[in-house]
Amino acid sequence: MLINLESLGFIKTKILPFAIVALFGIAFFAVSARIWLPGDMMSPAPIN
């Protein structure tokens, strides 16, 4: 079953920008969540 061009345009103009912004928001939340971690959890994992 082929996807017609109208639905492809809808995906490109509506869904794709929302998906990009949502992905950026999730990544930003994951990076900024380190602010609320306790101090000992913010340090890198020990190697030995």
TITORMI-607780 format. One record per residue: x, z, y of N, C-alpha, C in turn. Coordinates in steps of 0.001 Angstrom, whole numbers, plus 500000, padded with zeros to 6 digits. Example, Ala and Ser with C-alpha at 12.3 -4.5 7.8 and 13.67 -1.06 7.14 Angstrom:
// residues 2
513190507800494310512300507800495500513200507800496700;512850507080497750513670507140498940512900507870500030;
END
This chain:
// residues 48
500846500000498809500000500000500000500885500000501247;500694499033502110501515498907503309500911499700504466;501792500201505311501354500919506512501223499895507630;500065499868508293499905498905509375500662499360510626;500848498446511567501685498716512738501065499735513680;499740499845513695499110500812514595499431502241514171;499379502515512883499692503874512436501180504156512586;502023503151512456503455503349512665503734503683514130;503040503021515039503194503335516463502706504734516783;501638505152516128501132506521516327502164507539515853;502800507261514732503817508176514218504998508237515179;505416507089515698506576507060516593506292507710517940;505073507612518426504798508127519769504274509555519774;503659509999518704503047511335518695503750512307517759;503939511923516530504414512869515515505921513054515589;506670511981515743508128512079515745508667512935516901;508211512756518138508706513656519201508344515113518949;507138515363518439506766516745518131507656517321517039;507984516531516024508854517001514948510248517307515471;510755516489516384512093516723516948512104518003517772;511093518198518599511024519405519423510845520641518544;510032520537517497509828521674516599511118522015515863;511850521016515423513113521260514738514126521919515673;514177521464516925515060522091517901514655523543518145;513348523792518219512879525166518431513240526085517283;513115525594516059513474526407514894514971526702514897;515782525682515199517235525890515242517611526858516362;516971526728517521517258527635518628516886529070518279;515749529244517601515331530582517182516319531169516175;516787530357515241517728530845514230519041531267514866;519507530523515861520765530870516522520586532093517414;519488532160518140519300533273519068518864534550518366;518465534480517103518062535685516371519235536629516163;520463536135516301521640536994516137521716538065517212;521014537894518316521042538888519394520463540211518910;519422540146518072518729541356517654519293541959516375;520309541342515787520911541911514588521776543116514958;521921544053514053522870545152514317524281544606514479;525118545354515159526454544884515476527301544557514267;527160545324513187528006545061512030527573543806511284;526342543369511467525884542158510782526266540900511557;526655541052512818527020539879513609528436539403513314;529268540272512718530638539873512427530662538938511219;531694538116511117531800537223509961531945538005508658;531607537362507585531727538015506274533192538226505925;533496539316505265534903539546504876535353538541503825;536628538192503869537156537173502962537502537771501601;538054539007501589538519539554500310537405540109499454;
END
